[in-house]
Amino acid sequence: MCLDEAKKPRDFTKFHEINTEILWRWLRRCFADCVILWLAKHVRFNQSPTENHQTMTPMRLCDHVQLPPDEVRLLPRGWQILGSMILVSIPHVLEDHAEAIGDALLAMYPRCRTVLWNRGVSGAFREPHCEVIAGVHETETVHKENGCYFKLDVAKIMFSQGNLRERMRMGDICDGEVVIDMFAGIGYFSIQIAVHSHPEKVISIELNPTSHHYLQENIKINKVDDIVLPIHGDCTVKSPKGTADRVIMGYLDSSQEQLIAGMLAARKGGILHYHEATPTVLAYQRPIERIREAARIAGRSVEILECRTIKKYAPGVVHVVVDVVVDAVLGMSAK
Ligand SMILES: C[S@@+](CC[C@H](N)C(=O)[O-])C[C@H]1O[C@@H](n2cnc3c(N)ncnc32)[C@H](O)[C@@H]1O
């Protein structure tokens, strides 16, 4: 630097410009950090585990589990998320990799706590066969569906994904009615009806003590104590007779005895929703024949309103619902 230059007064305008630029950049950075922090705290980027469901995700399991190519193609492509639990079916040939699959799923869904190997349901109570393969050994959770909360132990109680649309439909059509939910479980139908329709009363009958316990909990959690009456016992014995505007028989293996009890529970002009697992070739003929036979024994008349297929249940078997009016009364039209 020469002497002349040293004597020159400093150009404070330029200095000020540079500092403003730095300050501005720094402020922008701070603002961006704040926004990111706020979003991370308040917005759920991933699918919330408290909402559904059967997940066919763009995040692929094969990107997270190291397997030889012939085994990679056997990896599960879908799983069910219930609350903070992930339920996954794993082919037996991948048994040795179950833990790695569980760990990978937890890495993909950081909000979930436990992964269970889902080996299907069986028995009159439709109890699941599950085992924890990753995460914490806790199987109770609260699952959110259609604005309703369902507390359940996923290792003891099933929650069928495929019935969602039917549950939502029921939650839409019971305004002012007395409803009997003959196979209430943890309140799959009852809670949705109580929360979303404006029924006069929902009588929810459940035989399995564990399901009945969660039904009571769910009534409290969803604040529908004044609407839903939980009854523990066999619906063939406990269903009140001749009072219901609507009877829901949401059980796939109903016996004829239960179907007769359903007929008798409906008032004149009441509607019965009869669910059945039917061989595809017999849909809807077999459930209709069973309904007509039960009506004959119960001494009631039936009029078929509608038949619907809910889902594929097993190879060659479908889950169907048949809606019927019992003792249709002239001038009292079914909704
Ligand atoms: C699992 S639920 C059906 C699923 C449900 N509809 C849904 O939307 O996912 C069927 C329930 O019926 C109950 N159940 C079976 N037999 C019964 C009976 N005789 N009386 C009352 N409940 C019964 C089972 O314990 C089970 O909780």
The ligand as a Gaussian input file, in Angstrom:
#p B3LYP/6-31G(d) Opt

LIG

0 1
 C      -63.578000     -59.241000      14.680000
 S      -65.161000     -58.615000      14.734000
 C      -65.491000     -58.363000      13.033000
 C      -64.689000     -57.273000      12.426000
 C      -65.363000     -55.944000      12.279000
 N      -66.722000     -56.046000      11.833000
 C      -64.574000     -54.985000      11.390000
 O      -65.158000     -54.077000      10.797000
 O      -63.353000     -55.076000      11.294000
 C      -66.169000     -59.990000      15.171000
 C      -66.349000     -60.057000      16.680000
 O      -67.447000     -60.920000      16.978000
 C      -67.214000     -61.491000      18.257000
 N      -68.128000     -62.625000      18.434000
 C      -68.039000     -63.868000      17.914000
 N      -69.114000     -64.611000      18.299000
 C      -69.895000     -63.805000      19.056000
 C      -71.151000     -63.979000      19.722000
 N      -71.802000     -65.146000      19.676000
 N      -71.670000     -62.938000      20.390000
 C      -71.028000     -61.741000      20.436000
 N      -69.840000     -61.515000      19.835000
 C      -69.273000     -62.530000      19.167000
 C      -65.738000     -61.840000      18.194000
 O      -65.192000     -61.966000      19.471000
 C      -65.166000     -60.636000      17.439000
 O      -64.690000     -59.654000      18.314000

